[in-house]
Amino acid sequence: MKNLNDKQKKYLNIFWIIFLTPIFLLVLIFTLISLGWLGFMPTFEELENPLRNLATEVYSTDGKIIGTYYLDENRNTIEYKD
């Protein structure tokens, strides 16, 4: 009977290790990200209001540009080869 109880303890320990290890790693990763050790993390305000100086282009249904709207600078994205 004691042998069965030792097996149960062994399986219970393995279960808790398998269950708690991913949770611990997830908490560790989020902690390291929030401390800035794994790279830059923007604030919610920066995510909600990105600062881009790109012009807004309005296209017609046939794909031609109708108008371009911008505040300070008329910037457009280009490909590397351009």
mmCIF file of the N, C-alpha and C atoms, coordinates in Angstrom:
data_MODEL
# 
_entry.id   MODEL 
# 
loop_
_atom_site.group_PDB 
_atom_site.id 
_atom_site.type_symbol 
_atom_site.label_atom_id 
_atom_site.label_alt_id 
_atom_site.label_comp_id 
_atom_site.label_asym_id 
_atom_site.label_entity_id 
_atom_site.label_seq_id 
_atom_site.pdbx_PDB_ins_code 
_atom_site.Cartn_x 
_atom_site.Cartn_y 
_atom_site.Cartn_z 
_atom_site.occupancy 
_atom_site.B_iso_or_equiv 
_atom_site.pdbx_formal_charge 
_atom_site.auth_seq_id 
_atom_site.auth_comp_id 
_atom_site.auth_asym_id 
_atom_site.auth_atom_id 
_atom_site.pdbx_PDB_model_num 
ATOM 1   N N  . MET A 1 1  ? 0.813   -1.193 0.000   1.00 0.00 ? 1  MET A N  1 
ATOM 2   C CA . MET A 1 1  ? 0.000   0.000  0.000   1.00 0.00 ? 1  MET A CA 1 
ATOM 3   C C  . MET A 1 1  ? 0.859   1.260  0.000   1.00 0.00 ? 1  MET A C  1 
ATOM 4   N N  . LYS A 1 2  ? 2.013   1.215  0.702   1.00 0.00 ? 2  LYS A N  1 
ATOM 5   C CA . LYS A 1 2  ? 2.887   2.370  0.761   1.00 0.00 ? 2  LYS A CA 1 
ATOM 6   C C  . LYS A 1 2  ? 3.488   2.657  -0.617  1.00 0.00 ? 2  LYS A C  1 
ATOM 7   N N  . ASN A 1 3  ? 3.781   1.622  -1.377  1.00 0.00 ? 3  ASN A N  1 
ATOM 8   C CA . ASN A 1 3  ? 4.331   1.775  -2.706  1.00 0.00 ? 3  ASN A CA 1 
ATOM 9   C C  . ASN A 1 3  ? 3.368   2.536  -3.623  1.00 0.00 ? 3  ASN A C  1 
ATOM 10  N N  . LEU A 1 4  ? 2.102   2.260  -3.552  1.00 0.00 ? 4  LEU A N  1 
ATOM 11  C CA . LEU A 1 4  ? 1.094   2.956  -4.348  1.00 0.00 ? 4  LEU A CA 1 
ATOM 12  C C  . LEU A 1 4  ? 1.004   4.421  -3.959  1.00 0.00 ? 4  LEU A C  1 
ATOM 13  N N  . ASN A 1 5  ? 1.109   4.719  -2.713  1.00 0.00 ? 5  ASN A N  1 
ATOM 14  C CA . ASN A 1 5  ? 1.059   6.097  -2.237  1.00 0.00 ? 5  ASN A CA 1 
ATOM 15  C C  . ASN A 1 5  ? 2.270   6.880  -2.747  1.00 0.00 ? 5  ASN A C  1 
ATOM 16  N N  . ASP A 1 6  ? 3.429   6.270  -2.786  1.00 0.00 ? 6  ASP A N  1 
ATOM 17  C CA . ASP A 1 6  ? 4.625   6.926  -3.310  1.00 0.00 ? 6  ASP A CA 1 
ATOM 18  C C  . ASP A 1 6  ? 4.469   7.210  -4.808  1.00 0.00 ? 6  ASP A C  1 
ATOM 19  N N  . LYS A 1 7  ? 3.846   6.270  -5.546  1.00 0.00 ? 7  LYS A N  1 
ATOM 20  C CA . LYS A 1 7  ? 3.588   6.497  -6.968  1.00 0.00 ? 7  LYS A CA 1 
ATOM 21  C C  . LYS A 1 7  ? 2.639   7.664  -7.174  1.00 0.00 ? 7  LYS A C  1 
ATOM 22  N N  . GLN A 1 8  ? 1.614   7.741  -6.342  1.00 0.00 ? 8  GLN A N  1 
ATOM 23  C CA . GLN A 1 8  ? 0.660   8.829  -6.450  1.00 0.00 ? 8  GLN A CA 1 
ATOM 24  C C  . GLN A 1 8  ? 1.341   10.174 -6.187  1.00 0.00 ? 8  GLN A C  1 
ATOM 25  N N  . LYS A 1 9  ? 2.222   10.224 -5.207  1.00 0.00 ? 9  LYS A N  1 
ATOM 26  C CA . LYS A 1 9  ? 2.954   11.453 -4.920  1.00 0.00 ? 9  LYS A CA 1 
ATOM 27  C C  . LYS A 1 9  ? 3.851   11.838 -6.093  1.00 0.00 ? 9  LYS A C  1 
ATOM 28  N N  . LYS A 1 10 ? 4.466   10.839 -6.686  1.00 0.00 ? 10 LYS A N  1 
ATOM 29  C CA . LYS A 1 10 ? 5.340   11.090 -7.826  1.00 0.00 ? 10 LYS A CA 1 
ATOM 30  C C  . LYS A 1 10 ? 4.537   11.680 -8.993  1.00 0.00 ? 10 LYS A C  1 
ATOM 31  N N  . TYR A 1 11 ? 3.395   11.061 -9.323  1.00 0.00 ? 11 TYR A N  1 
ATOM 32  C CA . TYR A 1 11 ? 2.564   11.563 -10.410 1.00 0.00 ? 11 TYR A CA 1 
ATOM 33  C C  . TYR A 1 11 ? 1.971   12.932 -10.094 1.00 0.00 ? 11 TYR A C  1 
ATOM 34  N N  . LEU A 1 12 ? 1.638   13.165 -8.849  1.00 0.00 ? 12 LEU A N  1 
ATOM 35  C CA . LEU A 1 12 ? 1.111   14.467 -8.450  1.00 0.00 ? 12 LEU A CA 1 
ATOM 36  C C  . LEU A 1 12 ? 2.187   15.547 -8.590  1.00 0.00 ? 12 LEU A C  1 
ATOM 37  N N  . ASN A 1 13 ? 3.408   15.233 -8.211  1.00 0.00 ? 13 ASN A N  1 
ATOM 38  C CA . ASN A 1 13 ? 4.505   16.188 -8.377  1.00 0.00 ? 13 ASN A CA 1 
ATOM 39  C C  . ASN A 1 13 ? 4.759   16.483 -9.851  1.00 0.00 ? 13 ASN A C  1 
ATOM 40  N N  . ILE A 1 14 ? 4.746   15.457 -10.680 1.00 0.00 ? 14 ILE A N  1 
ATOM 41  C CA . ILE A 1 14 ? 4.941   15.649 -12.121 1.00 0.00 ? 14 ILE A CA 1 
ATOM 42  C C  . ILE A 1 14 ? 3.820   16.508 -12.699 1.00 0.00 ? 14 ILE A C  1 
ATOM 43  N N  . PHE A 1 15 ? 2.579   16.248 -12.270 1.00 0.00 ? 15 PHE A N  1 
ATOM 44  C CA . PHE A 1 15 ? 1.452   17.050 -12.741 1.00 0.00 ? 15 PHE A CA 1 
ATOM 45  C C  . PHE A 1 15 ? 1.650   18.513 -12.399 1.00 0.00 ? 15 PHE A C  1 
ATOM 46  N N  . TRP A 1 16 ? 2.015   18.829 -11.159 1.00 0.00 ? 16 TRP A N  1 
ATOM 47  C CA . TRP A 1 16 ? 2.173   20.220 -10.745 1.00 0.00 ? 16 TRP A CA 1 
ATOM 48  C C  . TRP A 1 16 ? 3.339   20.893 -11.469 1.00 0.00 ? 16 TRP A C  1 
ATOM 49  N N  . ILE A 1 17 ? 4.392   20.143 -11.718 1.00 0.00 ? 17 ILE A N  1 
ATOM 50  C CA . ILE A 1 17 ? 5.513   20.710 -12.475 1.00 0.00 ? 17 ILE A CA 1 
ATOM 51  C C  . ILE A 1 17 ? 5.082   21.051 -13.895 1.00 0.00 ? 17 ILE A C  1 
ATOM 52  N N  . ILE A 1 18 ? 4.365   20.134 -14.534 1.00 0.00 ? 18 ILE A N  1 
ATOM 53  C CA . ILE A 1 18 ? 3.888   20.371 -15.899 1.00 0.00 ? 18 ILE A CA 1 
ATOM 54  C C  . ILE A 1 18 ? 2.873   21.508 -15.934 1.00 0.00 ? 18 ILE A C  1 
ATOM 55  N N  . PHE A 1 19 ? 2.067   21.635 -14.927 1.00 0.00 ? 19 PHE A N  1 
ATOM 56  C CA . PHE A 1 19 ? 1.030   22.671 -14.881 1.00 0.00 ? 19 PHE A CA 1 
ATOM 57  C C  . PHE A 1 19 ? 1.607   24.044 -14.551 1.00 0.00 ? 19 PHE A C  1 
ATOM 58  N N  . LEU A 1 20 ? 2.516   24.124 -13.594 1.00 0.00 ? 20 LEU A N  1 
ATOM 59  C CA . LEU A 1 20 ? 2.990   25.415 -13.113 1.00 0.00 ? 20 LEU A CA 1 
ATOM 60  C C  . LEU A 1 20 ? 4.153   25.996 -13.915 1.00 0.00 ? 20 LEU A C  1 
ATOM 61  N N  . THR A 1 21 ? 4.927   25.169 -14.591 1.00 0.00 ? 21 THR A N  1 
ATOM 62  C CA . THR A 1 21 ? 6.074   25.668 -15.351 1.00 0.00 ? 21 THR A CA 1 
ATOM 63  C C  . THR A 1 21 ? 5.659   26.642 -16.460 1.00 0.00 ? 21 THR A C  1 
ATOM 64  N N  . PRO A 1 22 ? 4.673   26.333 -17.296 1.00 0.00 ? 22 PRO A N  1 
ATOM 65  C CA . PRO A 1 22 ? 4.281   27.314 -18.322 1.00 0.00 ? 22 PRO A CA 1 
ATOM 66  C C  . PRO A 1 22 ? 3.724   28.609 -17.714 1.00 0.00 ? 22 PRO A C  1 
ATOM 67  N N  . ILE A 1 23 ? 2.990   28.500 -16.628 1.00 0.00 ? 23 ILE A N  1 
ATOM 68  C CA . ILE A 1 23 ? 2.457   29.705 -15.988 1.00 0.00 ? 23 ILE A CA 1 
ATOM 69  C C  . ILE A 1 23 ? 3.598   30.568 -15.460 1.00 0.00 ? 23 ILE A C  1 
ATOM 70  N N  . PHE A 1 24 ? 4.579   29.940 -14.827 1.00 0.00 ? 24 PHE A N  1 
ATOM 71  C CA . PHE A 1 24 ? 5.732   30.672 -14.313 1.00 0.00 ? 24 PHE A CA 1 
ATOM 72  C C  . PHE A 1 24 ? 6.500   31.336 -15.455 1.00 0.00 ? 24 PHE A C  1 
ATOM 73  N N  . LEU A 1 25 ? 6.718   30.618 -16.562 1.00 0.00 ? 25 LEU A N  1 
ATOM 74  C CA . LEU A 1 25 ? 7.440   31.184 -17.700 1.00 0.00 ? 25 LEU A CA 1 
ATOM 75  C C  . LEU A 1 25 ? 6.693   32.352 -18.326 1.00 0.00 ? 25 LEU A C  1 
ATOM 76  N N  . LEU A 1 26 ? 5.375   32.244 -18.403 1.00 0.00 ? 26 LEU A N  1 
ATOM 77  C CA . LEU A 1 26 ? 4.569   33.327 -18.952 1.00 0.00 ? 26 LEU A CA 1 
ATOM 78  C C  . LEU A 1 26 ? 4.652   34.579 -18.083 1.00 0.00 ? 26 LEU A C  1 
ATOM 79  N N  . VAL A 1 27 ? 4.558   34.405 -16.782 1.00 0.00 ? 27 VAL A N  1 
ATOM 80  C CA . VAL A 1 27 ? 4.681   35.536 -15.860 1.00 0.00 ? 27 VAL A CA 1 
ATOM 81  C C  . VAL A 1 27 ? 6.077   36.141 -15.962 1.00 0.00 ? 27 VAL A C  1 
ATOM 82  N N  . LEU A 1 28 ? 7.091   35.307 -16.071 1.00 0.00 ? 28 LEU A N  1 
ATOM 83  C CA . LEU A 1 28 ? 8.465   35.790 -16.199 1.00 0.00 ? 28 LEU A CA 1 
ATOM 84  C C  . LEU A 1 28 ? 8.652   36.598 -17.479 1.00 0.00 ? 28 LEU A C  1 
ATOM 85  N N  . ILE A 1 29 ? 8.113   36.113 -18.584 1.00 0.00 ? 29 ILE A N  1 
ATOM 86  C CA . ILE A 1 29 ? 8.239   36.823 -19.859 1.00 0.00 ? 29 ILE A CA 1 
ATOM 87  C C  . ILE A 1 29 ? 7.549   38.175 -19.793 1.00 0.00 ? 29 ILE A C  1 
ATOM 88  N N  . PHE A 1 30 ? 6.317   38.222 -19.257 1.00 0.00 ? 30 PHE A N  1 
ATOM 89  C CA . PHE A 1 30 ? 5.612   39.500 -19.149 1.00 0.00 ? 30 PHE A CA 1 
ATOM 90  C C  . PHE A 1 30 ? 6.326   40.462 -18.213 1.00 0.00 ? 30 PHE A C  1 
ATOM 91  N N  . THR A 1 31 ? 6.914   39.949 -17.153 1.00 0.00 ? 31 THR A N  1 
ATOM 92  C CA . THR A 1 31 ? 7.669   40.799 -16.229 1.00 0.00 ? 31 THR A CA 1 
ATOM 93  C C  . THR A 1 31 ? 8.900   41.378 -16.910 1.00 0.00 ? 31 THR A C  1 
ATOM 94  N N  . LEU A 1 32 ? 9.634   40.548 -17.637 1.00 0.00 ? 32 LEU A N  1 
ATOM 95  C CA . LEU A 1 32 ? 10.818  41.033 -18.334 1.00 0.00 ? 32 LEU A CA 1 
ATOM 96  C C  . LEU A 1 32 ? 10.463  42.049 -19.415 1.00 0.00 ? 32 LEU A C  1 
ATOM 97  N N  . ILE A 1 33 ? 9.351   41.849 -20.096 1.00 0.00 ? 33 ILE A N  1 
ATOM 98  C CA . ILE A 1 33 ? 8.913   42.812 -21.104 1.00 0.00 ? 33 ILE A CA 1 
ATOM 99  C C  . ILE A 1 33 ? 8.539   44.133 -20.447 1.00 0.00 ? 33 ILE A C  1 
ATOM 100 N N  . SER A 1 34 ? 7.800   44.078 -19.344 1.00 0.00 ? 34 SER A N  1 
ATOM 101 C CA . SER A 1 34 ? 7.371   45.321 -18.681 1.00 0.00 ? 34 SER A CA 1 
ATOM 102 C C  . SER A 1 34 ? 8.553   46.081 -18.087 1.00 0.00 ? 34 SER A C  1 
ATOM 103 N N  . LEU A 1 35 ? 9.618   45.373 -17.697 1.00 0.00 ? 35 LEU A N  1 
ATOM 104 C CA . LEU A 1 35 ? 10.815  46.041 -17.179 1.00 0.00 ? 35 LEU A CA 1 
ATOM 105 C C  . LEU A 1 35 ? 11.722  46.555 -18.301 1.00 0.00 ? 35 LEU A C  1 
ATOM 106 N N  . GLY A 1 36 ? 11.437  46.164 -19.529 1.00 0.00 ? 36 GLY A N  1 
ATOM 107 C CA . GLY A 1 36 ? 12.219  46.623 -20.666 1.00 0.00 ? 36 GLY A CA 1 
ATOM 108 C C  . GLY A 1 36 ? 13.457  45.804 -20.941 1.00 0.00 ? 36 GLY A C  1 
ATOM 109 N N  . TRP A 1 37 ? 13.596  44.655 -20.338 1.00 0.00 ? 37 TRP A N  1 
ATOM 110 C CA . TRP A 1 37 ? 14.779  43.826 -20.529 1.00 0.00 ? 37 TRP A CA 1 
ATOM 111 C C  . TRP A 1 37 ? 14.722  43.039 -21.837 1.00 0.00 ? 37 TRP A C  1 
ATOM 112 N N  . LEU A 1 38 ? 13.553  42.877 -22.432 1.00 0.00 ? 38 LEU A N  1 
ATOM 113 C CA . LEU A 1 38 ? 13.424  42.132 -23.691 1.00 0.00 ? 38 LEU A CA 1 
ATOM 114 C C  . LEU A 1 38 ? 13.118  43.049 -24.860 1.00 0.00 ? 38 LEU A C  1 
ATOM 115 N N  . GLY A 1 39 ? 13.393  44.336 -24.711 1.00 0.00 ? 39 GLY A N  1 
ATOM 116 C CA . GLY A 1 39 ? 13.149  45.273 -25.793 1.00 0.00 ? 39 GLY A CA 1 
ATOM 117 C C  . GLY A 1 39 ? 12.169  46.351 -25.394 1.00 0.00 ? 39 GLY A C  1 
ATOM 118 N N  . PHE A 1 40 ? 11.962  47.278 -26.301 1.00 0.00 ? 40 PHE A N  1 
ATOM 119 C CA . PHE A 1 40 ? 11.098  48.428 -26.055 1.00 0.00 ? 40 PHE A CA 1 
ATOM 120 C C  . PHE A 1 40 ? 9.630   48.035 -26.177 1.00 0.00 ? 40 PHE A C  1 
ATOM 121 N N  . MET A 1 41 ? 8.820   48.484 -25.240 1.00 0.00 ? 41 MET A N  1 
ATOM 122 C CA . MET A 1 41 ? 7.373   48.259 -25.275 1.00 0.00 ? 41 MET A CA 1 
ATOM 123 C C  . MET A 1 41 ? 6.697   49.623 -25.223 1.00 0.00 ? 41 MET A C  1 
ATOM 124 N N  . PRO A 1 42 ? 5.974   50.013 -26.277 1.00 0.00 ? 42 PRO A N  1 
ATOM 125 C CA . PRO A 1 42 ? 5.341   51.332 -26.277 1.00 0.00 ? 42 PRO A CA 1 
ATOM 126 C C  . PRO A 1 42 ? 4.190   51.404 -25.274 1.00 0.00 ? 42 PRO A C  1 
ATOM 127 N N  . THR A 1 43 ? 3.871   52.621 -24.860 1.00 0.00 ? 43 THR A N  1 
ATOM 128 C CA . THR A 1 43 ? 2.757   52.825 -23.935 1.00 0.00 ? 43 THR A CA 1 
ATOM 129 C C  . THR A 1 43 ? 1.442   52.695 -24.695 1.00 0.00 ? 43 THR A C  1 
ATOM 130 N N  . PHE A 1 44 ? 0.335   52.607 -23.945 1.00 0.00 ? 44 PHE A N  1 
ATOM 131 C CA . PHE A 1 44 ? -0.977  52.511 -24.587 1.00 0.00 ? 44 PHE A CA 1 
ATOM 132 C C  . PHE A 1 44 ? -1.286  53.773 -25.386 1.00 0.00 ? 44 PHE A C  1 
ATOM 133 N N  . GLU A 1 45 ? -0.857  54.923 -24.893 1.00 0.00 ? 45 GLU A N  1 
ATOM 134 C CA . GLU A 1 45 ? -1.109  56.181 -25.602 1.00 0.00 ? 45 GLU A CA 1 
ATOM 135 C C  . GLU A 1 45 ? -0.375  56.202 -26.938 1.00 0.00 ? 45 GLU A C  1 
ATOM 136 N N  . GLU A 1 46 ? 0.854   55.697 -26.957 1.00 0.00 ? 46 GLU A N  1 
ATOM 137 C CA . GLU A 1 46 ? 1.598   55.643 -28.213 1.00 0.00 ? 46 GLU A CA 1 
ATOM 138 C C  . GLU A 1 46 ? 0.978   54.649 -29.189 1.00 0.00 ? 46 GLU A C  1 
ATOM 139 N N  . LEU A 1 47 ? 0.401   53.580 -28.674 1.00 0.00 ? 47 LEU A N  1 
ATOM 140 C CA . LEU A 1 47 ? -0.258  52.607 -29.549 1.00 0.00 ? 47 LEU A CA 1 
ATOM 141 C C  . LEU A 1 47 ? -1.570  53.137 -30.105 1.00 0.00 ? 47 LEU A C  1 
ATOM 142 N N  . GLU A 1 48 ? -2.303  53.889 -29.279 1.00 0.00 ? 48 GLU A N  1 
ATOM 143 C CA . GLU A 1 48 ? -3.593  54.422 -29.721 1.00 0.00 ? 48 GLU A CA 1 
ATOM 144 C C  . GLU A 1 48 ? -3.436  55.619 -30.649 1.00 0.00 ? 48 GLU A C  1 
ATOM 145 N N  . ASN A 1 49 ? -2.386  56.412 -30.473 1.00 0.00 ? 49 ASN A N  1 
ATOM 146 C CA . ASN A 1 49 ? -2.163  57.617 -31.274 1.00 0.00 ? 49 ASN A CA 1 
ATOM 147 C C  . ASN A 1 49 ? -0.765  57.589 -31.885 1.00 0.00 ? 49 ASN A C  1 
ATOM 148 N N  . PRO A 1 50 ? -0.577  56.801 -32.935 1.00 0.00 ? 50 PRO A N  1 
ATOM 149 C CA . PRO A 1 50 ? 0.758   56.735 -33.524 1.00 0.00 ? 50 PRO A CA 1 
ATOM 150 C C  . PRO A 1 50 ? 1.120   58.038 -34.222 1.00 0.00 ? 50 PRO A C  1 
ATOM 151 N N  . LEU A 1 51 ? 2.376   58.399 -34.129 1.00 0.00 ? 51 LEU A N  1 
ATOM 152 C CA . LEU A 1 51 ? 2.858   59.610 -34.781 1.00 0.00 ? 51 LEU A CA 1 
ATOM 153 C C  . LEU A 1 51 ? 3.439   59.242 -36.136 1.00 0.00 ? 51 LEU A C  1 
ATOM 154 N N  . ARG A 1 52 ? 2.639   59.422 -37.150 1.00 0.00 ? 52 ARG A N  1 
ATOM 155 C CA . ARG A 1 52 ? 3.090   59.157 -38.517 1.00 0.00 ? 52 ARG A CA 1 
ATOM 156 C C  . ARG A 1 52 ? 2.785   60.379 -39.344 1.00 0.00 ? 52 ARG A C  1 
ATOM 157 N N  . ASN A 1 53 ? 3.733   60.802 -40.101 1.00 0.00 ? 53 ASN A N  1 
ATOM 158 C CA . ASN A 1 53 ? 3.546   61.980 -40.945 1.00 0.00 ? 53 ASN A CA 1 
ATOM 159 C C  . ASN A 1 53 ? 3.204   61.607 -42.383 1.00 0.00 ? 53 ASN A C  1 
ATOM 160 N N  . LEU A 1 54 ? 2.594   60.440 -42.560 1.00 0.00 ? 54 LEU A N  1 
ATOM 161 C CA . LEU A 1 54 ? 2.233   60.017 -43.907 1.00 0.00 ? 54 LEU A CA 1 
ATOM 162 C C  . LEU A 1 54 ? 0.956   60.709 -44.347 1.00 0.00 ? 54 LEU A C  1 
ATOM 163 N N  . ALA A 1 55 ? 0.897   61.026 -45.608 1.00 0.00 ? 55 ALA A N  1 
ATOM 164 C CA . ALA A 1 55 ? -0.292  61.647 -46.162 1.00 0.00 ? 55 ALA A CA 1 
ATOM 165 C C  . ALA A 1 55 ? -1.385  60.592 -46.369 1.00 0.00 ? 55 ALA A C  1 
ATOM 166 N N  . THR A 1 56 ? -2.631  61.014 -46.227 1.00 0.00 ? 56 THR A N  1 
ATOM 167 C CA . THR A 1 56 ? -3.759  60.147 -46.492 1.00 0.00 ? 56 THR A CA 1 
ATOM 168 C C  . THR A 1 56 ? -4.146  60.269 -47.953 1.00 0.00 ? 56 THR A C  1 
ATOM 169 N N  . GLU A 1 57 ? -4.231  59.145 -48.632 1.00 0.00 ? 57 GLU A N  1 
ATOM 170 C CA . GLU A 1 57 ? -4.578  59.148 -50.045 1.00 0.00 ? 57 GLU A CA 1 
ATOM 171 C C  . GLU A 1 57 ? -5.959  58.536 -50.223 1.00 0.00 ? 57 GLU A C  1 
ATOM 172 N N  . VAL A 1 58 ? -6.800  59.212 -50.994 1.00 0.00 ? 58 VAL A N  1 
ATOM 173 C CA . VAL A 1 58 ? -8.152  58.732 -51.272 1.00 0.00 ? 58 VAL A CA 1 
ATOM 174 C C  . VAL A 1 58 ? -8.163  58.211 -52.705 1.00 0.00 ? 58 VAL A C  1 
ATOM 175 N N  . TYR A 1 59 ? -8.597  56.942 -52.848 1.00 0.00 ? 59 TYR A N  1 
ATOM 176 C CA . TYR A 1 59 ? -8.611  56.295 -54.158 1.00 0.00 ? 59 TYR A CA 1 
ATOM 177 C C  . TYR A 1 59 ? -10.040 56.148 -54.666 1.00 0.00 ? 59 TYR A C  1 
ATOM 178 N N  . SER A 1 60 ? -10.191 56.210 -55.982 1.00 0.00 ? 60 SER A N  1 
ATOM 179 C CA . SER A 1 60 ? -11.479 55.926 -56.597 1.00 0.00 ? 60 SER A CA 1 
ATOM 180 C C  . SER A 1 60 ? -11.626 54.418 -56.778 1.00 0.00 ? 60 SER A C  1 
ATOM 181 N N  . THR A 1 61 ? -12.781 53.988 -57.251 1.00 0.00 ? 61 THR A N  1 
ATOM 182 C CA . THR A 1 61 ? -13.017 52.552 -57.409 1.00 0.00 ? 61 THR A CA 1 
ATOM 183 C C  . THR A 1 61 ? -12.141 51.931 -58.497 1.00 0.00 ? 61 THR A C  1 
ATOM 184 N N  . ASP A 1 62 ? -11.665 52.741 -59.446 1.00 0.00 ? 62 ASP A N  1 
ATOM 185 C CA . ASP A 1 62 ? -10.797 52.202 -60.485 1.00 0.00 ? 62 ASP A CA 1 
ATOM 186 C C  . ASP A 1 62 ? -9.311  52.265 -60.110 1.00 0.00 ? 62 ASP A C  1 
ATOM 187 N N  . GLY A 1 63 ? -8.999  52.682 -58.871 1.00 0.00 ? 63 GLY A N  1 
ATOM 188 C CA . GLY A 1 63 ? -7.631  52.642 -58.376 1.00 0.00 ? 63 GLY A CA 1 
ATOM 189 C C  . GLY A 1 63 ? -6.826  53.909 -58.571 1.00 0.00 ? 63 GLY A C  1 
ATOM 190 N N  . LYS A 1 64 ? -7.452  54.982 -59.056 1.00 0.00 ? 64 LYS A N  1 
ATOM 191 C CA . LYS A 1 64 ? -6.736  56.244 -59.250 1.00 0.00 ? 64 LYS A CA 1 
ATOM 192 C C  . LYS A 1 64 ? -6.864  57.106 -57.985 1.00 0.00 ? 64 LYS A C  1 
ATOM 193 N N  . ILE A 1 65 ? -5.824  57.881 -57.722 1.00 0.00 ? 65 ILE A N  1 
ATOM 194 C CA . ILE A 1 65 ? -5.831  58.759 -56.544 1.00 0.00 ? 65 ILE A CA 1 
ATOM 195 C C  . ILE A 1 65 ? -6.706  59.971 -56.827 1.00 0.00 ? 65 ILE A C  1 
ATOM 196 N N  . ILE A 1 66 ? -7.697  60.176 -55.955 1.00 0.00 ? 66 ILE A N  1 
ATOM 197 C CA . ILE A 1 66 ? -8.584  61.333 -56.074 1.00 0.00 ? 66 ILE A CA 1 
ATOM 198 C C  . ILE A 1 66 ? -7.967  62.542 -55.374 1.00 0.00 ? 66 ILE A C  1 
ATOM 199 N N  . GLY A 1 67 ? -7.439  62.320 -54.173 1.00 0.00 ? 67 GLY A N  1 
ATOM 200 C CA . GLY A 1 67 ? -6.863  63.425 -53.423 1.00 0.00 ? 67 GLY A CA 1 
ATOM 201 C C  . GLY A 1 67 ? -5.889  62.939 -52.376 1.00 0.00 ? 67 GLY A C  1 
ATOM 202 N N  . THR A 1 68 ? -5.045  63.862 -51.918 1.00 0.00 ? 68 THR A N  1 
ATOM 203 C CA . THR A 1 68 ? -4.068  63.588 -50.885 1.00 0.00 ? 68 THR A CA 1 
ATOM 204 C C  . THR A 1 68 ? -4.234  64.622 -49.787 1.00 0.00 ? 68 THR A C  1 
ATOM 205 N N  . TYR A 1 69 ? -4.334  64.153 -48.547 1.00 0.00 ? 69 TYR A N  1 
ATOM 206 C CA . TYR A 1 69 ? -4.536  65.048 -47.412 1.00 0.00 ? 69 TYR A CA 1 
ATOM 207 C C  . TYR A 1 69 ? -3.403  64.856 -46.414 1.00 0.00 ? 69 TYR A C  1 
ATOM 208 N N  . TYR A 1 70 ? -2.844  65.999 -45.959 1.00 0.00 ? 70 TYR A N  1 
ATOM 209 C CA . TYR A 1 70 ? -1.755  65.936 -44.993 1.00 0.00 ? 70 TYR A CA 1 
ATOM 210 C C  . TYR A 1 70 ? -1.745  67.216 -44.162 1.00 0.00 ? 70 TYR A C  1 
ATOM 211 N N  . LEU A 1 71 ? -1.087  67.149 -43.003 1.00 0.00 ? 71 LEU A N  1 
ATOM 212 C CA . LEU A 1 71 ? -1.006  68.305 -42.114 1.00 0.00 ? 71 LEU A CA 1 
ATOM 213 C C  . LEU A 1 71 ? 0.237   69.139 -42.391 1.00 0.00 ? 71 LEU A C  1 
ATOM 214 N N  . ASP A 1 72 ? 1.412   68.583 -42.123 1.00 0.00 ? 72 ASP A N  1 
ATOM 215 C CA . ASP A 1 72 ? 2.641   69.363 -42.247 1.00 0.00 ? 72 ASP A CA 1 
ATOM 216 C C  . ASP A 1 72 ? 3.462   68.980 -43.471 1.00 0.00 ? 72 ASP A C  1 
ATOM 217 N N  . GLU A 1 73 ? 3.603   67.690 -43.703 1.00 0.00 ? 73 GLU A N  1 
ATOM 218 C CA . GLU A 1 73 ? 4.466   67.213 -44.778 1.00 0.00 ? 73 GLU A CA 1 
ATOM 219 C C  . GLU A 1 73 ? 3.732   66.184 -45.620 1.00 0.00 ? 73 GLU A C  1 
ATOM 220 N N  . ASN A 1 74 ? 3.976   66.229 -46.915 1.00 0.00 ? 74 ASN A N  1 
ATOM 221 C CA . ASN A 1 74 ? 3.366   65.272 -47.839 1.00 0.00 ? 74 ASN A CA 1 
ATOM 222 C C  . ASN A 1 74 ? 4.306   64.092 -48.006 1.00 0.00 ? 74 ASN A C  1 
ATOM 223 N N  . ARG A 1 75 ? 4.190   63.106 -47.106 1.00 0.00 ? 75 ARG A N  1 
ATOM 224 C CA . ARG A 1 75 ? 5.071   61.945 -47.146 1.00 0.00 ? 75 ARG A CA 1 
ATOM 225 C C  . ARG A 1 75 ? 4.309   60.725 -47.646 1.00 0.00 ? 75 ARG A C  1 
ATOM 226 N N  . ASN A 1 76 ? 5.017   59.890 -48.383 1.00 0.00 ? 76 ASN A N  1 
ATOM 227 C CA . ASN A 1 76 ? 4.458   58.637 -48.886 1.00 0.00 ? 76 ASN A CA 1 
ATOM 228 C C  . ASN A 1 76 ? 5.445   57.522 -48.605 1.00 0.00 ? 76 ASN A C  1 
ATOM 229 N N  . THR A 1 77 ? 4.938   56.305 -48.447 1.00 0.00 ? 77 THR A N  1 
ATOM 230 C CA . THR A 1 77 ? 5.822   55.160 -48.290 1.00 0.00 ? 77 THR A CA 1 
ATOM 231 C C  . THR A 1 77 ? 6.321   54.728 -49.661 1.00 0.00 ? 77 THR A C  1 
ATOM 232 N N  . ILE A 1 78 ? 7.566   54.269 -49.708 1.00 0.00 ? 78 ILE A N  1 
ATOM 233 C CA . ILE A 1 78 ? 8.137   53.786 -50.961 1.00 0.00 ? 78 ILE A CA 1 
ATOM 234 C C  . ILE A 1 78 ? 8.800   52.443 -50.695 1.00 0.00 ? 78 ILE A C  1 
ATOM 235 N N  . GLU A 1 79 ? 9.024   51.725 -51.748 1.00 0.00 ? 79 GLU A N  1 
ATOM 236 C CA . GLU A 1 79 ? 9.721   50.447 -51.662 1.00 0.00 ? 79 GLU A CA 1 
ATOM 237 C C  . GLU A 1 79 ? 11.228  50.704 -51.600 1.00 0.00 ? 79 GLU A C  1 
ATOM 238 N N  . TYR A 1 80 ? 11.973  49.719 -51.109 1.00 0.00 ? 80 TYR A N  1 
ATOM 239 C CA . TYR A 1 80 ? 13.418  49.845 -50.988 1.00 0.00 ? 80 TYR A CA 1 
ATOM 240 C C  . TYR A 1 80 ? 14.077  50.066 -52.345 1.00 0.00 ? 80 TYR A C  1 
ATOM 241 N N  . LYS A 1 81 ? 13.576  49.390 -53.373 1.00 0.00 ? 81 LYS A N  1 
ATOM 242 C CA . LYS A 1 81 ? 14.176  49.502 -54.693 1.00 0.00 ? 81 LYS A CA 1 
ATOM 243 C C  . LYS A 1 81 ? 13.983  50.893 -55.304 1.00 0.00 ? 81 LYS A C  1 
ATOM 244 N N  . ASP A 1 82 ? 12.973  51.647 -54.833 1.00 0.00 ? 82 ASP A N  1 
ATOM 245 C CA . ASP A 1 82 ? 12.730  52.995 -55.348 1.00 0.00 ? 82 ASP A CA 1 
ATOM 246 C C  . ASP A 1 82 ? 13.660  53.992 -54.690 1.00 0.00 ? 82 ASP A C  1 
# 
